[in-house]
C-alpha cells in the first residue's frame, strides 16, 4: 500500500486529501498521521497553522545556543522552524561526512522535538542561503556533469549526501513522534530545470522512509517551473516572495518587487508562503540596521497581513528569523560578508528587536484563532472612504470572518478614518476604523473567543486563554487610536472597569466597549449567561509585553520580563524560565498561588484582575578586560619548504578554461577555502619587464605578488570568468619587474598569495556560475618565454572540531598558530604592518556573572585608511574577516561556546602595504546582557 502511495506521489497524482502513511512509531514518541487538504496541514485530523521561522544551525557554531534560538522562536508564537542542511558544511571531501559537534543535526532535531516546534527540513542538495557554493561542497566543482541535474556524476554525489542525511531526518518525523512535518526538495529550482532530477530526489526521500508531505519553494513567477504539476511535481508547492527587495540604503522603499501576495499553485494543497521576506542581505554595505528598517514592523504589518488574508495561506516560512554569522569561510562573497544578521527579528548577537515584537503580535493571533486554518475568500465590508481597502475571508464551518483593513494605495501614508458597513454573523454594523500611514489590521467578527462571543472589534486580537473557568483576552491597537469592541450576551452583564477609561453600553444583546488605546485598560465582565471575562485593551507596545505559554494545565499568560522561555504548572505553583534585561514587574494569569522564576521563589500578591504580581531583578553589571600584551610573528612569502604540491594539471571539469597552463585552480588540488600560496619557478633572461597575473577571488578578494622575495604589489581579484572569451582578463594585475632584480640564467621564484573569499552559488543551475574557479587564472612574464614550474600550498583540513571551512592555507594556519597554546616563536614587541602576512596574539580572561546570558563582540576602531584585512581567530575558531576601510562591519559576534573562561585571540593580518602600527585599537564589547532563566548557567568552555 505504501509503495503504491509513493508511486502516485512521484507521478504527481496523489489526492491531496489522502493522508501520508505514518511510519512505525519511534521509541521516544507516539505515532501520528500527517495529512492535508486545500486549506492546511493536519496532524491526526487537527488543522495546523504552520507559522515558521528560518534558522541556520551552521551559522551558530555553538550547539549550546541552538536551544536558545529555538526557544526564542517558539516564544514569539512560531509553531515551526525551517532548517536548511548544508552539504558542504558536513563534507570536506568525497565520501567523508561529519555529523558531530557543531554539525550534529540529530541533536538539533532532538531539540525541536523536545520544544514541540514543527520542522520543515530543507536538505537541498542545493540551498543557496548566501553561503559558499550555495551549500554545495567545493569538491563538487571538480566532478564531471552539471550540478542540479540528473547527470551521472552529480547524481552519484548527491545520492551520497542524502544517503547520510535522509535517515536522520526520517527518524525525527511527526509520524514517528518527532517534529519534521514537511520535507523540502531542492531550492528555488525554477531555471534550467530537470524533471528527472526532481523525481529522483523525491524517490530517494521516500526510499529513506520520508513519509511527510514533500514541498518545494518556487521563486520568481512568470513562466518558470513551480513544480505544481507534471513530471517531478511535489505535493505542496510553495512560493518565495521578497517584495521589499534588498536596497537597504533606501529603507523607505515600499514593495519594489510587488505586493507580496502568495499564489495558490494547486487547488488540492494549502497555500504555502515558503520563503517570505523577513530581512535582507546587505548588498551595498548599508549595514544590517538599515536592512532591519527596510523590513521593519510597518512592512510586516502591511505585507504579512495583506498576504495572509489575500491568499489564505496557512503555511508560512519567514526568512530569516535569526541570521547568525557566516564564520570561517561560509560566506558567498558576491552577496554577503561575515555577518549574516540579515536585519532579522533576532539579531546576530541573539537580541530581540521591534521586529520580534511584531512577529509575536501576529504569531499569537495566527496560532490562537483556530478558524484561520480554514478560510475561503468572502465579501468584504465596504469602507465609506474608497482610499481605505478591505479584504475578507471566512471560515465555512464557523462563519468567523477576518477582514483586512489597509490603505488602498499599498504605500499610502495618509491618516485615514472611516467606517465599514460590515454584515457579520451577528448582525450588520457600522464599524469605525482608522488607518494611519503604512499600517494594516486584521479585524475579527463572529468568533467564539473561549466562552465568549465576539461580534466584532476594531482592535486586533493578540491572544486569549481560559484560566480557572475565566476567559482572559488581550486586544490591542496603535497608541492613541480609538477602539471599539462588541460582545454578545443573553442578558445585560455586569461590567467593571479595573484600569483605564472604557465606556460601555448594552442594547439588544450587544455589550459595546469604547476606549482609546493607551497603556493597558482592564475590563471585568461577569454574568450575562457566560463565564467571566477579563478583557485587557492595550497598545502595540503593551501587547508585546505579554507571553503565552502552554502547560499541562492549559495555556497561561505572563506579562513582563524580556523573554519567557517556558512555563510549567506544578500543583499550586507556576515555574517560569524567564529572562530580564532590566528590573521589571512580572504578572501571571495562571491557576496557581505561587511563582518561581529560574527555580527561585518570587514573592507575589493577588491583583484585582485575579492575577499574581511580583518583581524580577535586572542583570548584574558586566566588566570586560582590555586587550593588551599583544605578541607578534611574521609569515614570510613562501615560508618553509614543506607542504607544497606540484601543480601540473592540464584539464579541468570547469567549463571555464584557464588563460595559461597548467591549470592552477585551487580546487583542482583539494584546497577549497581561504588563502592559497603559489610558487612558480623559471629561468630568467634578465630582460623580464612585467609580471601579468589573472586571479579569481570573489568579491572583495585580493592577491599579492613577490618576485625573488621582492614585493611587487597587489590587485583586487576577479569575481568571475566566462565560458566564452567575453571576459578574458578577470582580476588582471600588471606588476613591473624592478631593474636588476633578475639575472640571465639564474632561477627566479614568483610567489603569489591568492585569497579565496568563497565560492559562487549555482542559482541558474548552469555550472558556469557554480564552477567558477578560485585562484590563479593565468600568469605571464613579459620578456620571458621560459616555462614556469608551479607549486601550490593551501588548506589542510584536519581540524575535526571546527571543520574544513575554518581555515585556509596560510602557513600559520597549517602550523596551528591560530590555536590556543604558545608554540614558541612569538615576539613580545608587536611588529609593524608589512606587505604580506603578520600574526598577532593576546590572551584574556572572562569573569561573567553567573546565571546570565551575556553576548559579547569584538570591535575594530581603526580610523586610518591603511589597506589590510584581519582573520579573527578566537580559541582557534575563525569568527570572521575584518576589512579595514571596506564595508560596514566593525563588530564581530563571539558566541558563548566559542568563548571560554580563558581565551586566546589571534589575528592573521594580510596587508598590501607597509604601514605604521598594528591593527588596533580593538576591544571587547557587550552586545546584550540578561539575567536568564534558561536553566543551567551557561558557562563558557574551559
PETA-V993454 format. One line per field, one symbol per residue. ss: DSSP state (h for helix, s for strand, l for the rest). phi: phi as a letter, one per 20 degrees, with the letter a starting at -180 (. if undefined). A space follows every 10 residues. Layout:
ss->???
phi->???
This chain:
ss->lhhhhhhhhh llllllllll llllllllll lllsssllll sssllsssls ssssslhhhl llhhhhhhhh hhhhhlllls ssssllhhhh llsllsllll hhhlhhhhhh hhhhhllsss ssllllllll shhhhllhhh hhllllllll lhhhhhhhhh hhhhhhhhhh llshhhllls ssssllllll llllhhhhhh hhhhhhhlll llssssssll llllllllll lllllsssss slllllllll llllllllll llllllllll lsssssslll lllllllhhh hhhhllhhhh hhhhhhhhhh hlllssssss ssllslllll slllllllsl lllllsllll lslhhhhhhh hhhhhhhhlh hhhllsssll lssllllsss ssssllllll ssssssslll llllssssss ssssllssss ssssssllls sssssssssl lsssssslls ssssssslls ssssssslll lsssssssll lllssssssl lsssssslls ssssssllls ssssssslls sssssssssh hhhllssssl lllllsssss llssssssss llssssssss lllssssssl lllsssslls slllssllll lsssssllll llllllllll ssssslllll llllssslsl llllllllll llslshhhhl lllsssssss ssslllllls ssssssllll lsssssslls sssssslsll llllllllll lsssssllll llllllssss ssssssllll llllllllll llllssssss ssllllllss ssslllllll llllllllll hhhhllllll llllllslll llsllsssss ssssslllll lsssssssss lllllllsss ssssllssss ssslllllll sssslsllss lsssssssss slllslllll lsssssssss slllllllll sl
phi->.fffffffgf emcfffefff ffegfffebe ecddbacfea fcdlnefcee dcdebdgfdb fbgfegfgff fffffenfeb cdcfdegffd cfbgndcccd lfdefffgff ffgfemefce ecemfdcmll dgmmnfffff feefofflbe ggffffffff fffeegfffg fdfgfdndcf dbceelbled clecffffff gffffffenf cfgecbdfcn mmeffcmebn fnfdfcfdce bcfemceffc fegbmfdoem efeedbfdcf fcefcdgcra fefdmfnfff fffgdegfgf gfffffffef dmfccccddd ecencefldf feffccdgfc gmmffdfgem eecfffgfgf gfffffdeeg gffbccfcfe feffdffddc cbcbefeeng dcdecbfgeg egcfddcbcd edeefdpecd dfcccemfbb cdddcmdeem eddefabeee eeabcdclmc ecccdbbfgn efcbccdecf bfeedceebn dcebbcblnd eddcadfbmc eccddcmmnc fgcddddcdg ffffeecdce cfeofcdcdo meadeabbec mdcddddbdc dafbfcccdb ebdccccmnd fdfccedgen edcbcdfeff fdddffeclf cbbdcffmgm eenecfdcfd cbfffeeffc dffdffffdn ddcmececcd dbefdndfdb ddcdcdcngm ecbcccclne feqcbfffea ccfdfecfcf lfcdcfegfn fddgnefdcd ccddeeepdf fcfelcmfff egfcofdacc dfnbdffded ccbcfcfdef fenfeecddf gfffenfeeg ofmmneefeg effcgodcdc bbcbddceff mcddedbdde cfdedfebcc edddlnefeq cedfmcmeec dcfdfgoffc fdcddcdddd debfbfneed ecbecedrbc fddfofgeef fd
